[in-house]
Amino acid sequence: MTDAVSSAADPAAGPATGSPRRHPPLSFQARLMLTVFGFVSLIFIVVAAVTSVMLNASLEDRLTQQVRTMVSESKPLLVGSEAMDAEGTLSVAQLPAGTILIFETADGTLTGAVVDEHYDTQALTATQLSGLHFGARSLPRQDAPGEVTAVDTLTVPHLGEFRVLHGPIPGGYAVMGQSTDDVRTTIGNLLTTITFTTAAGLFVLGAAITLVIRQGLKPLRTVAATAQRVSRQPLDQGVVRIEERVPAEQADPRTEFGQVGAALNTLLDHVDASLHARQRNEERMRTFVADASHELRTPLASIRGYSELSLRDPSLSEITGQSLERIQAQSIRMTGLVEDLLLLARLDEGQELVYGAVDLTQLALESVGDQRVADASHTMRIEVGEEPVIVAGDAARLNQVIVNLLANARTHTPPGTTVTVSVTHEGAGSATRGVLRVHDDGPGIDADLLPDLFARFARADRSRARATGGTGLGLAIVKAIVEAHHGTITVRSVPGDTTFEVSLPAKPVDPADA
């Protein structure tokens, strides 16, 4: 069972035994060329077959007529041939090459001769005469007198096929005819010519079709290439402008493929305008959040200050004191929320970062030490190498990343959970990166929450109680700080094994290349 599952899961293992193989689909150009070649080849074959059959019938009719004429003109010679010697009769007659004459006397003696291609008369041998037949029949015998008018086909060993007229004559039986080699040669030459002409025509047709199809599909290929380039652009964040368009000469609405190009250009115009509007809205919202957060800091500080000052009055009643303490606690919480929102807004605008050489190892050691003091219910471990891991970044913000990740691990795991922080170097040369991992063996994160884990105000605890979680901006701030450092953050989580991985470039990034 395990082997079967592994084989099905591994694409390299190939299809399961017995399952049909699926061949890759042919391109439109290949299918069109195969269709055209198939129909043209079929037409050529049908034309060749019909032509050869009709020409063969015509030539055989013509040959039969020639034999009849030859026999009619040679009748006095045949009737007056008392010696019944075929070779002697043909020698005195001026007949064309390929003529055959056979006599059979009353006592059954056979003599035969043929006029060869040099117009010389050659006598048929006894072997050739004994093997004479018409199709599957032996040489016919007719005792009744008549004329040499019966038409048949005679096959002579080593000489080939002849179209003959045969019948009784005074003193015996006569067979006279003409070779069918010319007919067979003509049909063979015709078929050979058709074959070579068809092959040459198909070659020329293939070249012409290929050229025409390539030129015809060029606009469609341009549309596909444009769509592929657009699909590779990151459209989900940042300033996005779609500059790619199908060239005007390939987007002529008067042609079918040009209409596709023009439609794609129109679609890209709409998408570009929508993205530009989205960018403007995001900038306005970012500015609003930053301005609102900045403006809220002063009244919140006043509320907190007045509440602290009022709590020092010894004449306050118990209920009033509890109310002021509650006001002070909520003002502190709201101040933290405002500070987080202001930080996110400034990070989105590329502010709040002061680059320098940061010892990521030292930051991890200090953060783990602080967490051990703050919370003894969790086991905090640190795994670092002997060499420090130096990255380019803002020390305060990177420290905030580590603190937030550790606080997230403490908040969402039960007491007794082991949290391990490791810092390593990965890569070499200009691709060297510092990697920070925060691992815990807690219950893990719900798979439904993983896609939106780094979204703002995303929380696993829907109650939003302060005792079980914060504002839902902690991981969003972590992601914003990491991406502002041109790094990446990922999370892998299953029950008993959750790891947040932060990867940061060890070399500062030139703002011009960002």
Secondary structure, DSSP 8 states (H G I E B T S, - for coil): -HHHHHHHH-GGG-S-TTS--------HHHHHHHHHHHHHHHHHHHHHHHHHHHHHHHHHHHHHHHHHHHHHHHHHHHHT-TT--HHHHHHHS---TTEEEEEEETT--EEEEEE-TTS-EEE--HHHHHT-EETTEE-----S---S-EEEEEEETTTEEEEEEEEEETTEEEEEEEESHHHHHHHHHHHHHHHHHHHHHHHHHHHHHHHHHHHHHHHHHHHHHHHHHHHTS--SSS---------GGG--TTSHHHHHHHHHHHHHHHHHHHHHHHHHHHHHHHHHHHHHHHHHHHHHHHHHHHHHHHHT-TT--HHHHHHHHHHHHHHHHHHHHHHHHHHHHHHHTT-S---EEEEHHHHHHHHHHHHHHH-SSSEEEEEE-SS--EEEE-HHHHHHHHHHHHHHHHHTS-TT-EEEEEEEEES-GGG-EEEEEEEE-SS---TTTGGGTTSTT--S-TT--TTT---S-HHHHHHHHHHHTT-EEEEEEETTEEEEEEEEESS---GGG-
